[in-house]
Amino acid sequence: MTFTQYHDANEFSKKVLPVIAHEDDVFSLFLGVLASIKNGVYENPFMATIEHDGEIIALFQMTPPHPVNMIYLDDSRLDACIELFIKHSIEENIEFTSIIGLKSMASRFAEKWKVTTGMEEQLLMDQGLYRLDTVNEQLANSPGNWRLAIETDCKLIQNWYHLFEQDTSLPVTPEHIVEERVQKFVSVREVFLWEVEGKVVSMMKKSRPTKNGITVAMVFTPQEERRKGYARTLVAAISKELLKEYKFCMLYTDMMNPTSNKIYQEIGYKKIADSVHIGFMNKEE
């Protein structure tokens, strides 16, 4: 087996797209981030493959400080691939604090990483990966209407961005970075709001388009406006709009949150895979 690290995103893309592009639902996160790397969104990305007899059997991608996204394509060589990646990471001092991937494979990596390094693992999020092809037209809609976010909404979205991170146990993003991100999201018309009698009560954004699909992300309703159906109505309405351009929509859910999983299933989203986000820390931490 051969481990190869890439420093040219276009070269990496040419290598891996023929292998995973036909499954741009299951691998939507990897493909969407790769597109952003090629567009210069991330600095110093980590990109690598493992090949066996000229065939790619594992792929790795990281945009610090985000997790390493791992894809293993050959179950029979899973342990060998994991051991090779661990060996290379230690020898080349590749730093990462968490990983994300299909549950069984990521969990197996975590076991071996713990044994090798002595680090403790922490389940950051048990995720379900959902796909939508058709919106359930029988849903009852909440009062209000959707609209695209505009510049004057940025302060509110920035605040909700931080609250979303708290709700999902994500690392806290510095304020200046959040401000830059939100302004960009809004300028390229990615953020959608649900408004009731002039008051914004829920938000979501579209993200990471692939050839056939697009991801629904950052769905958030403030505490005082929850349990009124706003998020469900917003996601259903915008998903229907997105399906006019794409074959399917994707989203990740927190499997420990039965409410959100129920809401998305009511809209018509169906789980196609189990994913997991696992963090690592030294024992003394």
ChimeraX attribute file (.defattr): number of C-alpha atoms within 10 A of each C-alpha:
attribute: neighborCount
match mode: 1-to-1
recipient: residues
	/A:1	15
	/A:2	14
	/A:3	16
	/A:4	13
	/A:5	15
	/A:6	16
	/A:7	12
	/A:8	12
	/A:9	19
	/A:10	14
	/A:11	11
	/A:12	19
	/A:13	17
	/A:14	10
	/A:15	14
	/A:16	17
	/A:17	14
	/A:18	9
	/A:19	14
	/A:20	18
	/A:21	17
	/A:22	12
	/A:23	12
	/A:24	21
	/A:25	26
	/A:26	20
	/A:27	18
	/A:28	25
	/A:29	23
	/A:30	23
	/A:31	24
	/A:32	19
	/A:33	21
	/A:34	27
	/A:35	18
	/A:36	14
	/A:37	21
	/A:38	15
	/A:39	11
	/A:40	12
	/A:41	12
	/A:42	14
	/A:43	9
	/A:44	11
	/A:45	20
	/A:46	18
	/A:47	21
	/A:48	19
	/A:49	24
	/A:50	21
	/A:51	15
	/A:52	14
	/A:53	8
	/A:54	9
	/A:55	12
	/A:56	19
	/A:57	21
	/A:58	22
	/A:59	25
	/A:60	19
	/A:61	24
	/A:62	24
	/A:63	19
	/A:64	15
	/A:65	12
	/A:66	15
	/A:67	18
	/A:68	23
	/A:69	23
	/A:70	22
	/A:71	20
	/A:72	21
	/A:73	16
	/A:74	13
	/A:75	11
	/A:76	8
	/A:77	14
	/A:78	17
	/A:79	16
	/A:80	12
	/A:81	26
	/A:82	22
	/A:83	15
	/A:84	15
	/A:85	21
	/A:86	18
	/A:87	13
	/A:88	15
	/A:89	13
	/A:90	12
	/A:91	9
	/A:92	9
	/A:93	9
	/A:94	10
	/A:95	11
	/A:96	16
	/A:97	14
	/A:98	21
	/A:99	23
	/A:100	25
	/A:101	25
	/A:102	21
	/A:103	18
	/A:104	11
	/A:105	20
	/A:106	21
	/A:107	20
	/A:108	13
	/A:109	23
	/A:110	21
	/A:111	13
	/A:112	15
	/A:113	19
	/A:114	15
	/A:115	11
	/A:116	13
	/A:117	12
	/A:118	13
	/A:119	18
	/A:120	17
	/A:121	19
	/A:122	13
	/A:123	12
	/A:124	18
	/A:125	19
	/A:126	17
	/A:127	22
	/A:128	22
	/A:129	23
	/A:130	24
	/A:131	25
	/A:132	25
	/A:133	17
	/A:134	16
	/A:135	20
	/A:136	15
	/A:137	11
	/A:138	8
	/A:139	13
	/A:140	10
	/A:141	15
	/A:142	15
	/A:143	13
	/A:144	16
	/A:145	17
	/A:146	19
	/A:147	14
	/A:148	15
	/A:149	22
	/A:150	15
	/A:151	12
	/A:152	9
	/A:153	16
	/A:154	20
	/A:155	13
	/A:156	11
	/A:157	25
	/A:158	20
	/A:159	13
	/A:160	19
	/A:161	23
	/A:162	17
	/A:163	17
	/A:164	19
	/A:165	14
	/A:166	12
	/A:167	10
	/A:168	13
	/A:169	11
	/A:170	12
	/A:171	11
	/A:172	13
	/A:173	12
	/A:174	9
	/A:175	13
	/A:176	9
	/A:177	11
	/A:178	17
	/A:179	18
	/A:180	12
	/A:181	15
	/A:182	20
	/A:183	19
	/A:184	15
	/A:185	18
	/A:186	20
	/A:187	13
	/A:188	8
	/A:189	14
	/A:190	16
	/A:191	25
	/A:192	21
	/A:193	28
	/A:194	26
	/A:195	18
	/A:196	15
	/A:197	9
	/A:198	9
	/A:199	10
	/A:200	20
	/A:201	21
	/A:202	26
	/A:203	27
	/A:204	23
	/A:205	21
	/A:206	22
	/A:207	20
	/A:208	19
	/A:209	21
	/A:210	21
	/A:211	14
	/A:212	17
	/A:213	23
	/A:214	27
	/A:215	25
	/A:216	22
	/A:217	18
	/A:218	19
	/A:219	22
	/A:220	21
	/A:221	23
	/A:222	13
	/A:223	9
	/A:224	8
	/A:225	13
	/A:226	13
	/A:227	11
	/A:228	13
	/A:229	16
	/A:230	26
	/A:231	25
	/A:232	23
	/A:233	23
	/A:234	25
	/A:235	26
	/A:236	24
	/A:237	17
	/A:238	19
	/A:239	26
	/A:240	21
	/A:241	12
	/A:242	18
	/A:243	18
	/A:244	9
	/A:245	11
	/A:246	17
	/A:247	14
	/A:248	21
	/A:249	24
	/A:250	28
	/A:251	25
	/A:252	21
	/A:253	21
	/A:254	18
	/A:255	17
	/A:256	12
	/A:257	11
	/A:258	10
	/A:259	11
	/A:260	16
	/A:261	19
	/A:262	12
	/A:263	17
	/A:264	21
	/A:265	17
	/A:266	16
	/A:267	22
	/A:268	19
	/A:269	25
	/A:270	18
	/A:271	18
	/A:272	14
	/A:273	15
	/A:274	18
	/A:275	24
	/A:276	23
	/A:277	21
	/A:278	23
	/A:279	19
	/A:280	20
	/A:281	14
	/A:282	11
	/A:283	9
	/A:284	6
	/A:285	6
